[in-house]
Structures are given as C-alpha cells and as structure tokens.
C-alpha cells in the first residue's frame, strides 16, 4: 500500500518534486539528484526501497496519468470541433 509521508514538509517536497519532474523530465530529476546528494530532504530519490521513494514514484505516475487524461480530452474536443466543422454531411 502506498502512503504519503507523515512529515507534512516532506510530503510537500515530494509532491512538488513530482510535478517539476513531470514538467522538466529526467534532466531536471538528475540535476536535483546531483545538487541534493547528501541532503536528508532528498533521501527519497536515493533510497529506492524506502516508502518515501515508493510514494514519489506513485505520485509521479499519478500526476502523469491526470496530465495524459487532460491532454487526451483536449485533443478529442479539438478533433470533434474540426471534424464537425469541416466535414458536415448535408
């Protein structure tokens, strides 16, 4: 079972990190890992078996799924708009 960290600050850091990684990609994550090495606040990036890392990966995945659904819905609406507008059957 995936559970958020009990520490509210760490919870916020992980959620924010997941959002920024979704936007900036692997290069952003790698940059933070290089700068954050040794900082206990970013241990979740290095301790792959920890519950905090599990939460981070799950949060990144869940944000990505929402982003994908929003994009797909937007694309579908655009397609239907243009399809109905340009190819009307009389």
Biopython code that builds the backbone (N, CA, C, O; Angstrom):
import numpy as np
from Bio.PDB.StructureBuilder import StructureBuilder

atoms = [
    (1, "UNK", "N", (0.842, -1.169, 0.000)),
    (1, "UNK", "CA", (0.000, 0.000, 0.000)),
    (1, "UNK", "C", (0.897, 1.245, 0.000)),
    (1, "UNK", "O", (1.864, 1.327, 0.758)),
    (2, "UNK", "N", (0.570, 2.186, -0.840)),
    (2, "UNK", "CA", (1.326, 3.435, -0.919)),
    (2, "UNK", "C", (0.683, 4.454, 0.014)),
    (2, "UNK", "O", (-0.527, 4.677, -0.020)),
    (3, "UNK", "N", (1.517, 5.064, 0.844)),
    (3, "UNK", "CA", (1.015, 6.071, 1.787)),
    (3, "UNK", "C", (1.939, 7.286, 1.736)),
    (3, "UNK", "O", (3.152, 7.141, 1.588)),
    (4, "UNK", "N", (1.369, 8.474, 1.857)),
    (4, "UNK", "CA", (2.212, 9.674, 1.887)),
    (4, "UNK", "C", (3.044, 9.724, 3.165)),
    (4, "UNK", "O", (2.677, 9.124, 4.176)),
    (5, "UNK", "N", (4.153, 10.433, 3.114)),
    (5, "UNK", "CA", (4.971, 10.567, 4.324)),
    (5, "UNK", "C", (4.181, 11.257, 5.433)),
    (5, "UNK", "O", (3.329, 12.106, 5.170)),
    (6, "UNK", "N", (4.472, 10.885, 6.652)),
    (6, "UNK", "CA", (3.792, 11.503, 7.794)),
    (6, "UNK", "C", (4.248, 12.942, 7.996)),
    (6, "UNK", "O", (3.481, 13.781, 8.468)),
    (7, "UNK", "N", (5.484, 13.226, 7.641)),
    (7, "UNK", "CA", (6.027, 14.576, 7.762)),
    (7, "UNK", "C", (5.415, 15.453, 6.668)),
    (7, "UNK", "O", (5.616, 15.198, 5.481)),
    (8, "UNK", "N", (4.675, 16.479, 7.065)),
    (8, "UNK", "CA", (3.975, 17.343, 6.106)),
    (8, "UNK", "C", (4.930, 18.054, 5.153)),
    (8, "UNK", "O", (4.628, 18.211, 3.970)),
    (9, "UNK", "N", (6.077, 18.481, 5.664)),
    (9, "UNK", "CA", (7.041, 19.180, 4.808)),
    (9, "UNK", "C", (7.603, 18.245, 3.739)),
    (9, "UNK", "O", (7.695, 18.616, 2.570)),
    (10, "UNK", "N", (7.976, 17.034, 4.143)),
    (10, "UNK", "CA", (8.491, 16.048, 3.189)),
    (10, "UNK", "C", (7.419, 15.683, 2.170)),
    (10, "UNK", "O", (7.708, 15.525, 0.984)),
    (11, "UNK", "N", (6.185, 15.552, 2.635)),
    (11, "UNK", "CA", (5.057, 15.274, 1.744)),
    (11, "UNK", "C", (4.968, 16.357, 0.668)),
    (11, "UNK", "O", (4.814, 16.049, -0.514)),
    (12, "UNK", "N", (5.063, 17.605, 1.072)),
    (12, "UNK", "CA", (5.011, 18.733, 0.134)),
    (12, "UNK", "C", (6.199, 18.704, -0.831)),
    (12, "UNK", "O", (6.034, 18.938, -2.028)),
    (13, "UNK", "N", (7.396, 18.417, -0.310)),
    (13, "UNK", "CA", (8.592, 18.361, -1.155)),
    (13, "UNK", "C", (8.446, 17.281, -2.220)),
    (13, "UNK", "O", (8.758, 17.514, -3.387)),
    (14, "UNK", "N", (7.982, 16.119, -1.830)),
    (14, "UNK", "CA", (7.836, 15.009, -2.786)),
    (14, "UNK", "C", (6.783, 15.341, -3.833)),
    (14, "UNK", "O", (7.012, 15.122, -5.022)),
    (15, "UNK", "N", (5.643, 15.860, -3.420)),
    (15, "UNK", "CA", (4.600, 16.225, -4.382)),
    (15, "UNK", "C", (5.093, 17.290, -5.355)),
    (15, "UNK", "O", (4.845, 17.203, -6.557)),
    (16, "UNK", "N", (5.791, 18.294, -4.830)),
    (16, "UNK", "CA", (6.310, 19.363, -5.675)),
    (16, "UNK", "C", (7.372, 18.832, -6.630)),
    (16, "UNK", "O", (7.396, 19.191, -7.807)),
    (17, "UNK", "N", (8.240, 17.985, -6.118)),
    (17, "UNK", "CA", (9.283, 17.389, -6.959)),
    (17, "UNK", "C", (8.662, 16.594, -8.099)),
    (17, "UNK", "O", (9.120, 16.689, -9.237)),
    (18, "UNK", "N", (7.638, 15.822, -7.814)),
    (18, "UNK", "CA", (6.975, 15.032, -8.855)),
    (18, "UNK", "C", (6.381, 15.929, -9.940)),
    (18, "UNK", "O", (6.474, 15.615, -11.127)),
    (19, "UNK", "N", (5.777, 17.034, -9.539)),
    (19, "UNK", "CA", (5.223, 17.969, -10.523)),
    (19, "UNK", "C", (6.314, 18.584, -11.390)),
    (19, "UNK", "O", (6.156, 18.692, -12.606)),
    (20, "UNK", "N", (7.420, 18.988, -10.769)),
    (20, "UNK", "CA", (8.518, 19.577, -11.530)),
    (20, "UNK", "C", (9.176, 18.559, -12.453)),
    (20, "UNK", "O", (9.574, 18.909, -13.565)),
    (21, "UNK", "N", (9.299, 17.316, -12.020)),
    (21, "UNK", "CA", (9.878, 16.273, -12.869)),
    (21, "UNK", "C", (8.949, 15.981, -14.033)),
    (21, "UNK", "O", (9.415, 15.735, -15.146)),
    (22, "UNK", "N", (7.662, 16.002, -13.800)),
    (22, "UNK", "CA", (6.712, 15.805, -14.896)),
    (22, "UNK", "C", (6.886, 16.894, -15.948)),
    (22, "UNK", "O", (6.784, 16.630, -17.146)),
    (23, "UNK", "N", (7.147, 18.110, -15.501)),
    (23, "UNK", "CA", (7.329, 19.231, -16.418)),
    (23, "UNK", "C", (8.730, 19.255, -17.027)),
    (23, "UNK", "O", (8.878, 19.484, -18.227)),
    (24, "UNK", "N", (9.754, 19.023, -16.213)),
    (24, "UNK", "CA", (11.135, 19.174, -16.677)),
    (24, "UNK", "C", (11.807, 17.906, -17.143)),
    (24, "UNK", "O", (12.877, 17.958, -17.749)),
    (25, "UNK", "N", (11.196, 16.761, -16.870)),
    (25, "UNK", "CA", (11.732, 15.493, -17.338)),
    (25, "UNK", "C", (12.896, 14.962, -16.516)),
    (25, "UNK", "O", (13.207, 15.449, -15.429)),
    (26, "UNK", "N", (13.520, 13.944, -17.088)),
    (26, "UNK", "CA", (14.616, 13.254, -16.405)),
    (26, "UNK", "C", (15.805, 14.170, -16.147)),
    (26, "UNK", "O", (16.489, 14.025, -15.134)),
    (27, "UNK", "N", (16.056, 15.109, -17.051)),
    (27, "UNK", "CA", (17.185, 16.027, -16.865)),
    (27, "UNK", "C", (17.005, 16.838, -15.589)),
    (27, "UNK", "O", (17.969, 17.070, -14.860)),
    (28, "UNK", "N", (15.774, 17.271, -15.313)),
    (28, "UNK", "CA", (15.512, 18.017, -14.082)),
    (28, "UNK", "C", (15.748, 17.123, -12.872)),
    (28, "UNK", "O", (16.383, 17.534, -11.901)),
    (29, "UNK", "N", (15.236, 15.906, -12.936)),
    (29, "UNK", "CA", (15.408, 14.986, -11.815)),
    (29, "UNK", "C", (16.893, 14.713, -11.568)),
    (29, "UNK", "O", (17.336, 14.694, -10.420)),
    (30, "UNK", "N", (17.654, 14.506, -12.625)),
    (30, "UNK", "CA", (19.092, 14.255, -12.484)),
    (30, "UNK", "C", (19.816, 15.453, -11.870)),
    (30, "UNK", "O", (20.704, 15.287, -11.034)),
    (31, "UNK", "N", (19.434, 16.649, -12.287)),
    (31, "UNK", "CA", (20.058, 17.857, -11.735)),
    (31, "UNK", "C", (19.790, 17.965, -10.241)),
    (31, "UNK", "O", (20.691, 18.294, -9.470)),
    (32, "UNK", "N", (18.567, 17.693, -9.832)),
    (32, "UNK", "CA", (18.223, 17.750, -8.406)),
    (32, "UNK", "C", (18.968, 16.661, -7.642)),
    (32, "UNK", "O", (19.409, 16.880, -6.514)),
    (33, "UNK", "N", (19.108, 15.496, -8.251)),
    (33, "UNK", "CA", (19.831, 14.409, -7.579)),
    (33, "UNK", "C", (21.294, 14.781, -7.372)),
    (33, "UNK", "O", (21.873, 14.453, -6.336)),
    (34, "UNK", "N", (21.895, 15.455, -8.336)),
    (34, "UNK", "CA", (23.295, 15.870, -8.179)),
    (34, "UNK", "C", (23.430, 16.934, -7.097)),
    (34, "UNK", "O", (24.333, 16.870, -6.262)),
    (35, "UNK", "N", (22.532, 17.909, -7.116)),
    (35, "UNK", "CA", (22.609, 19.001, -6.127)),
    (35, "UNK", "C", (22.140, 18.563, -4.743)),
    (35, "UNK", "O", (22.620, 19.069, -3.729)),
    (36, "UNK", "N", (21.202, 17.620, -4.707)),
    (36, "UNK", "CA", (20.604, 17.229, -3.439)),
    (36, "UNK", "C", (21.284, 16.081, -2.740)),
    (36, "UNK", "O", (20.877, 15.700, -1.643)),
    (37, "UNK", "N", (22.322, 15.511, -3.355)),
    (37, "UNK", "CA", (23.024, 14.378, -2.731)),
    (37, "UNK", "C", (23.567, 14.814, -1.370)),
    (37, "UNK", "O", (24.254, 15.830, -1.260)),
    (38, "UNK", "N", (23.255, 14.044, -0.354)),
    (38, "UNK", "CA", (23.694, 14.364, 0.997)),
    (38, "UNK", "C", (22.684, 15.177, 1.795)),
    (38, "UNK", "O", (22.817, 15.310, 3.011)),
    (39, "UNK", "N", (21.682, 15.718, 1.122)),
    (39, "UNK", "CA", (20.634, 16.478, 1.810)),
    (39, "UNK", "C", (19.551, 15.495, 2.239)),
    (39, "UNK", "O", (18.920, 14.867, 1.388)),
    (40, "UNK", "N", (19.324, 15.350, 3.542)),
    (40, "UNK", "CA", (18.333, 14.379, 4.019)),
    (40, "UNK", "C", (16.932, 14.581, 3.432)),
    (40, "UNK", "O", (16.150, 13.634, 3.350)),
    (41, "UNK", "N", (16.620, 15.800, 3.028)),
    (41, "UNK", "CA", (15.307, 16.083, 2.463)),
    (41, "UNK", "C", (15.099, 15.357, 1.137)),
    (41, "UNK", "O", (13.962, 15.084, 0.751)),
    (42, "UNK", "N", (16.190, 15.045, 0.440)),
    (42, "UNK", "CA", (16.096, 14.374, -0.861)),
    (42, "UNK", "C", (16.519, 12.911, -0.812)),
    (42, "UNK", "O", (16.776, 12.309, -1.855)),
    (43, "UNK", "N", (16.593, 12.332, 0.379)),
    (43, "UNK", "CA", (16.950, 10.912, 0.505)),
    (43, "UNK", "C", (15.996, 10.017, -0.274)),
    (43, "UNK", "O", (16.390, 8.945, -0.734)),
    (44, "UNK", "N", (14.755, 10.442, -0.424)),
    (44, "UNK", "CA", (13.769, 9.611, -1.128)),
    (44, "UNK", "C", (14.173, 9.356, -2.585)),
    (44, "UNK", "O", (13.696, 8.402, -3.200)),
    (45, "UNK", "N", (15.039, 10.194, -3.132)),
    (45, "UNK", "CA", (15.496, 9.987, -4.506)),
    (45, "UNK", "C", (16.563, 8.896, -4.599)),
    (45, "UNK", "O", (16.772, 8.332, -5.673)),
    (46, "UNK", "N", (17.232, 8.596, -3.504)),
    (46, "UNK", "CA", (18.355, 7.663, -3.499)),
    (46, "UNK", "C", (18.044, 6.348, -2.803)),
    (46, "UNK", "O", (18.657, 5.327, -3.116)),
    (47, "UNK", "N", (17.109, 6.354, -1.872)),
    (47, "UNK", "CA", (16.758, 5.146, -1.130)),
    (47, "UNK", "C", (15.588, 4.459, -1.827)),
    (47, "UNK", "O", (14.427, 4.634, -1.454)),
    (48, "UNK", "N", (15.925, 3.673, -2.850)),
    (48, "UNK", "CA", (14.913, 3.120, -3.753)),
    (48, "UNK", "C", (13.930, 2.176, -3.079)),
    (48, "UNK", "O", (12.825, 1.975, -3.584)),
    (49, "UNK", "N", (14.304, 1.604, -1.965)),
    (49, "UNK", "CA", (13.404, 0.698, -1.262)),
    (49, "UNK", "C", (12.564, 1.360, -0.186)),
    (49, "UNK", "O", (11.763, 0.702, 0.479)),
    (50, "UNK", "N", (12.744, 2.650, -0.016)),
    (50, "UNK", "CA", (12.032, 3.339, 1.061)),
    (50, "UNK", "C", (10.574, 3.596, 0.695)),
    (50, "UNK", "O", (10.209, 3.646, -0.480)),
    (51, "UNK", "N", (9.752, 3.757, 1.730)),
    (51, "UNK", "CA", (8.342, 4.056, 1.467)),
    (51, "UNK", "C", (8.182, 5.453, 0.871)),
    (51, "UNK", "O", (7.222, 5.709, 0.145)),
    (52, "UNK", "N", (9.123, 6.363, 1.176)),
    (52, "UNK", "CA", (9.074, 7.703, 0.588)),
    (52, "UNK", "C", (9.358, 7.656, -0.917)),
    (52, "UNK", "O", (8.731, 8.373, -1.697)),
    (53, "UNK", "N", (10.306, 6.808, -1.313)),
    (53, "UNK", "CA", (10.591, 6.671, -2.751)),
    (53, "UNK", "C", (9.401, 6.029, -3.470)),
    (53, "UNK", "O", (9.041, 6.435, -4.575)),
    (54, "UNK", "N", (8.805, 5.042, -2.842)),
    (54, "UNK", "CA", (7.621, 4.403, -3.426)),
    (54, "UNK", "C", (6.519, 5.427, -3.616)),
    (54, "UNK", "O", (5.856, 5.445, -4.653)),
    (55, "UNK", "N", (6.318, 6.278, -2.621)),
    (55, "UNK", "CA", (5.309, 7.326, -2.737)),
    (55, "UNK", "C", (5.666, 8.294, -3.862)),
    (55, "UNK", "O", (4.793, 8.695, -4.633)),
    (56, "UNK", "N", (6.947, 8.676, -3.963)),
    (56, "UNK", "CA", (7.402, 9.586, -5.018)),
    (56, "UNK", "C", (7.105, 9.015, -6.409)),
    (56, "UNK", "O", (6.560, 9.713, -7.263)),
    (57, "UNK", "N", (7.456, 7.765, -6.630)),
    (57, "UNK", "CA", (7.217, 7.137, -7.937)),
    (57, "UNK", "C", (5.716, 7.057, -8.212)),
    (57, "UNK", "O", (5.271, 7.333, -9.326)),
    (58, "UNK", "N", (4.945, 6.685, -7.208)),
    (58, "UNK", "CA", (3.488, 6.623, -7.384)),
    (58, "UNK", "C", (2.916, 8.002, -7.683)),
    (58, "UNK", "O", (2.034, 8.139, -8.531)),
    (59, "UNK", "N", (3.416, 9.028, -6.989)),
    (59, "UNK", "CA", (2.900, 10.391, -7.194)),
    (59, "UNK", "C", (3.239, 10.888, -8.586)),
    (59, "UNK", "O", (2.406, 11.518, -9.238)),
    (60, "UNK", "N", (4.444, 10.616, -9.048)),
    (60, "UNK", "CA", (4.854, 10.988, -10.394)),
    (60, "UNK", "C", (3.951, 10.305, -11.417)),
    (60, "UNK", "O", (3.495, 10.935, -12.371)),
    (61, "UNK", "N", (3.700, 9.026, -11.215)),
    (61, "UNK", "CA", (2.819, 8.273, -12.109)),
    (61, "UNK", "C", (1.395, 8.825, -12.080)),
    (61, "UNK", "O", (0.763, 8.968, -13.127)),
    (62, "UNK", "N", (0.892, 9.133, -10.895)),
    (62, "UNK", "CA", (-0.496, 9.607, -10.802)),
    (62, "UNK", "C", (-0.646, 10.984, -11.440)),
    (62, "UNK", "O", (-1.647, 11.244, -12.108)),
    (63, "UNK", "N", (0.328, 11.869, -11.249)),
    (63, "UNK", "CA", (0.277, 13.176, -11.916)),
    (63, "UNK", "C", (0.342, 13.002, -13.435)),
    (63, "UNK", "O", (-0.356, 13.698, -14.173)),
    (64, "UNK", "N", (1.173, 12.078, -13.896)),
    (64, "UNK", "CA", (1.298, 11.838, -15.342)),
    (64, "UNK", "C", (-0.012, 11.321, -15.923)),
    (64, "UNK", "O", (-0.381, 11.692, -17.038)),
    (65, "UNK", "N", (-0.717, 10.474, -15.187)),
    (65, "UNK", "CA", (-1.989, 9.945, -15.671)),
    (65, "UNK", "C", (-3.028, 11.058, -15.804)),
    (65, "UNK", "O", (-3.772, 11.094, -16.785)),
    (66, "UNK", "N", (-3.085, 11.952, -14.842)),
    (66, "UNK", "CA", (-4.025, 13.078, -14.909)),
    (66, "UNK", "C", (-3.671, 13.961, -16.094)),
    (66, "UNK", "O", (-4.556, 14.373, -16.843)),
    (67, "UNK", "N", (-2.394, 14.255, -16.274)),
    (67, "UNK", "CA", (-1.932, 15.076, -17.398)),
    (67, "UNK", "C", (-2.329, 14.434, -18.725)),
    (67, "UNK", "O", (-2.810, 15.115, -19.630)),
    (68, "UNK", "N", (-2.125, 13.126, -18.834)),
    (68, "UNK", "CA", (-2.476, 12.408, -20.059)),
    (68, "UNK", "C", (-3.976, 12.475, -20.331)),
    (68, "UNK", "O", (-4.394, 12.700, -21.466)),
    (69, "UNK", "N", (-4.780, 12.281, -19.296)),
    (69, "UNK", "CA", (-6.236, 12.333, -19.475)),
    (69, "UNK", "C", (-6.693, 13.718, -19.914)),
    (69, "UNK", "O", (-7.553, 13.845, -20.786)),
    (70, "UNK", "N", (-6.125, 14.745, -19.316)),
    (70, "UNK", "CA", (-6.493, 16.115, -19.687)),
    (70, "UNK", "C", (-6.092, 16.382, -21.132)),
    (70, "UNK", "O", (-6.869, 16.960, -21.892)),
    (71, "UNK", "N", (-4.892, 15.970, -21.518)),
    (71, "UNK", "CA", (-4.433, 16.182, -22.900)),
    (71, "UNK", "C", (-5.300, 15.411, -23.893)),
    (71, "UNK", "O", (-5.668, 15.940, -24.942)),
    (72, "UNK", "N", (-5.621, 14.177, -23.564)),
    (72, "UNK", "CA", (-6.438, 13.369, -24.473)),
    (72, "UNK", "C", (-7.833, 13.972, -24.617)),
    (72, "UNK", "O", (-8.388, 13.998, -25.716)),
    (73, "UNK", "N", (-8.393, 14.450, -23.527)),
    (73, "UNK", "CA", (-9.708, 15.072, -23.587)),
    (73, "UNK", "C", (-9.660, 16.325, -24.450)),
    (73, "UNK", "O", (-10.556, 16.562, -25.260)),
    (74, "UNK", "N", (-8.623, 17.118, -24.277)),
    (74, "UNK", "CA", (-8.473, 18.337, -25.077)),
    (74, "UNK", "C", (-8.313, 17.987, -26.554)),
    (74, "UNK", "O", (-8.921, 18.628, -27.412)),
    (75, "UNK", "N", (-7.503, 16.981, -26.854)),
    (75, "UNK", "CA", (-7.298, 16.579, -28.250)),
    (75, "UNK", "C", (-8.601, 16.060, -28.856)),
    (75, "UNK", "O", (-8.904, 16.350, -30.013)),
    (76, "UNK", "N", (-9.359, 15.307, -28.095)),
    (76, "UNK", "CA", (-10.628, 14.778, -28.582)),
    (76, "UNK", "C", (-11.594, 15.918, -28.885)),
    (76, "UNK", "O", (-12.274, 15.906, -29.911)),
    (77, "UNK", "N", (-11.652, 16.892, -27.999)),
    (77, "UNK", "CA", (-12.540, 18.032, -28.224)),
    (77, "UNK", "C", (-12.124, 18.813, -29.470)),
    (77, "UNK", "O", (-12.977, 19.243, -30.246)),
    (78, "UNK", "N", (-10.825, 18.996, -29.661)),
    (78, "UNK", "CA", (-10.354, 19.706, -30.851)),
    (78, "UNK", "C", (-10.698, 18.924, -32.120)),
    (78, "UNK", "O", (-11.152, 19.503, -33.107)),
    (79, "UNK", "N", (-10.481, 17.608, -32.090)),
    (79, "UNK", "CA", (-10.780, 16.765, -33.241)),
    (79, "UNK", "C", (-12.271, 16.848, -33.578)),
    (79, "UNK", "O", (-12.641, 17.028, -34.738)),
    (80, "UNK", "N", (-13.115, 16.717, -32.565)),
    (80, "UNK", "CA", (-14.554, 16.762, -32.817)),
    (80, "UNK", "C", (-14.980, 18.131, -33.344)),
    (80, "UNK", "O", (-15.844, 18.220, -34.216)),
    (81, "UNK", "N", (-14.384, 19.182, -32.824)),
    (81, "UNK", "CA", (-14.712, 20.528, -33.292)),
    (81, "UNK", "C", (-14.378, 20.666, -34.774)),
    (81, "UNK", "O", (-15.210, 21.107, -35.567)),
    (82, "UNK", "N", (-13.164, 20.290, -35.137)),
    (82, "UNK", "CA", (-12.750, 20.454, -36.529)),
    (82, "UNK", "C", (-13.448, 19.465, -37.451)),
    (82, "UNK", "O", (-13.785, 19.803, -38.586)),
    (83, "UNK", "N", (-13.667, 18.242, -36.969)),
    (83, "UNK", "CA", (-14.338, 17.249, -37.789)),
    (83, "UNK", "C", (-15.763, 17.688, -38.089)),
    (83, "UNK", "O", (-16.198, 17.641, -39.239)),
    (84, "UNK", "N", (-16.485, 18.111, -37.073)),
    (84, "UNK", "CA", (-17.877, 18.540, -37.262)),
    (84, "UNK", "C", (-17.962, 19.824, -38.072)),
    (84, "UNK", "O", (-18.933, 20.039, -38.798)),
    (85, "UNK", "N", (-16.969, 20.661, -37.952)),
    (85, "UNK", "CA", (-16.986, 21.947, -38.642)),
    (85, "UNK", "C", (-16.650, 21.804, -40.125)),
    (85, "UNK", "O", (-17.276, 22.441, -40.972)),
    (86, "UNK", "N", (-15.668, 20.972, -40.431)),
    (86, "UNK", "CA", (-15.166, 20.906, -41.803)),
    (86, "UNK", "C", (-15.794, 19.811, -42.649)),
    (86, "UNK", "O", (-15.741, 19.881, -43.876)),
    (87, "UNK", "N", (-16.373, 18.824, -42.037)),
    (87, "UNK", "CA", (-16.877, 17.686, -42.800)),
    (87, "UNK", "C", (-18.354, 17.419, -42.519)),
    (87, "UNK", "O", (-18.741, 16.282, -42.250)),
    (88, "UNK", "N", (-19.146, 18.421, -42.579)),
    (88, "UNK", "CA", (-20.578, 18.240, -42.335)),
    (88, "UNK", "C", (-21.229, 17.558, -43.538)),
    (88, "UNK", "O", (-20.956, 17.873, -44.696)),
    (89, "UNK", "N", (-22.076, 16.638, -43.213)),
    (89, "UNK", "CA", (-22.851, 15.968, -44.275)),
    (89, "UNK", "C", (-24.168, 16.717, -44.453)),
    (89, "UNK", "O", (-24.856, 17.010, -43.475)),
    (90, "UNK", "N", (-24.508, 17.018, -45.660)),
    (90, "UNK", "CA", (-25.777, 17.741, -45.911)),
    (90, "UNK", "C", (-26.857, 16.800, -46.300)),
    (90, "UNK", "O", (-27.985, 17.224, -46.548)),
]
sb = StructureBuilder()
sb.init_structure("model")
sb.init_model(0)
sb.init_chain("A")
sb.init_seg("    ")
for serial, (resi, resn, name, xyz) in enumerate(atoms, 1):
    if name == "N":
        sb.init_residue(resn, " ", resi, " ")
    sb.init_atom(name, np.array(xyz, "f"), 0.0, 1.0, " ", f" {name:<3s}", serial, name[0])
structure = sb.get_structure()
